[in-house]
C-alpha cells in the first residue's frame, strides 16, 4: 500500500514557540492531504484539508492562524502550530489521498506534540 | 451534521470468540464506508472498505463487514478472534465525491490469550 511518513514522531516544546510537522507521501502523489487531531481516548478530528497549490480548508472551530498549513508539492504538506500552548498538546495525524482510483486515505504514523 | 457512532467503546474477548463491532452513520446520501485498525504503537491501517456492489465486504486478516443501507450501519465482524487482533478499531464514513472523512470514536478490543 501507499506509504505516508510524518516528521518528527515526537516533539516537546516550550509554550509560545512554534512547531512544524511534516507529512510526506513517499511513493505516490497526493493532491489532497488531511490533518487530524486525536485526543486521548477519542477519535480523530479533522482539522483541515490541504490541497496542493492552494489554501487549506479548515474545519469549523479550527484557528487557521494558529494551525498554518502549507502544501507546496504533491508529496509534502506541513502543519505549523504557532505560539503553542499546553492545550495544543495532542497527537497530530496526517493522511494523503490517492490522486486516482477510489477515494481512500493513507495515514501517517502521527506526531505526539507536548507543550510545556 | 455528519456523525459516525461506535457504540462499543471497549470490548474484551477470549481467543476464538466471535466479534461484532457496531458502526452507524447519520448521512442519508451515498457514502463510502471504511474500517481502520490501529495496533498498539502503530498508525492507522485500512481493514476494509465499501464503495458499491456486494454489501458484504471481506477485508484483511479474516475481517468482514456488512453494509445495511436501511439501518445506516456498517458492522465489522470476525468469526474467531486472535490475541493479535488486540487493537483499536475505527469506523469511517466519506460522503461520495466529498473529501472529508468522519471517524467514529473507536472501539478498543482486548483479546485474552
Interface residues (C-beta under 8 A of the other chain):
Chain A: X1 X32 X34 X36 X42 X43 X44 X45 X46 X49 X93 X95 X97 X102 X103 X104 X105 X106 X107 X108 X109 X110
Chain B: X32 X34 X36 X42 X43 X44 X45 X46 X49 X51 X90 X94 X96 X97 X99 X100 X101 X102 X103 X104 X105 X106
